[in-house]
Amino acid sequence: MPGPLGINGAQSALPIQATHAASSPQVGQATGASSSSLPGPSSQKAGSLYAAFASEDIVQQALGKNLSRDTNGKQLYPLIARNDQDRSALEQWRQQEANDLTQRSQSFNQGIQKLQSQHGLTQDQIRTAMGPQSFDAGQAAANRLQQEADILARMEIRSNQNGQELAQLRPGNDKLYIIGHGGPGMNILAADQQCLQGKATAADVAGQLASGGLDKAFSDIRVTACYSADTRAPSSFAPRHLAQAAKPNTERNGFLGLFGTKTVKAEPFAQTLSNELKKAGFAQPNVAGYHGAGVTFSTDHQQRRLPGTQEADVRSSDVRQRFAPTK
């Protein structure tokens, strides 16, 4: 038998990445009756995810949204695609991602088996040689990757062709999460973190929901995109800084910008979507946005963060702000 197996040798036979990396940050006055940071409607509502377009990142975000639910033993949220074509594309990305996760998960056990075969070692001996902490971390990572693959296999992707899915959501009993990437004061949802691909404006999303059969009395809509409650990135999660971040950028259209009616130049996406839903005929659209950047793969609960600051991550529900139409 060869001499004692070094830690580096053992690790080199186990090509596994621990987990997905946490999502990077993405790039619209929520005052008076138009917004509130008070607790929203009951969390016991049934939830669904909605994709305004199809992209690989949509699958990633749907997986991330369901990871904490699965960890806590909750029912997975289905993902609603706008039509059959989008559903087909999302299904392909889902299968590719599930296969990749499974292969990466299996690489750990395959590496262990290879070491056992080559060196005649037991699993306990390999664990000792690697170091219990390194071995256990690798095993935990493999289990996490397999959990993600299993979630993708169980997660339903439904088509809203002819309004067949959105029409089933019931006001007062359901909540709808709109997923995609975004940024402070940006009137788009995007397919990539740089917000360059797969763009959909708030008007686009409102139009899809209206024409897609969603009951016009439906009000509990939530936008998971980064900075969906912000016109500008908050400097901290302190309430006063969040209130400042949600205020719109305005300017007067009169002489030298000193006179005339104020017009909104930028505001949180959630505010713009609330306004657009009202225009589209929804009675009392209540759109929730979230301050800060989202953390896609958080396990215990959904989290938000402020990159570039010393702020610790917080629960998404603690920095959620609701917006009612302002016009």
Secondary structure, DSSP 8 states (H G I E B T S, - for coil): --S---HHHHHHT-----S------------GGGEE-S--S-TTSEEEEEESS--HHHHHHHHHHHHHHHHTT-----EEESSHHHHHHHHHHHHHHHHHHHHHHHHHHHHHHHHHHHH---HHHHHHHH-HHHHHHHHHHHHHHHHHHHHHHH--EEE-GGGTTGGG--TTTEEEEEE-B--TT---BBSSTTS-SS-B-HHHHHHHHHHTT--TT--EEEE-STTTT-SS--SSSSHHHHHHHHS-EEEE-SGGGTSS-EEEEE--HHHHHHHHHHHTT-SS-EEEEESSEEETT-SSS-EEE-TTSS---EEGGGGEEEE----
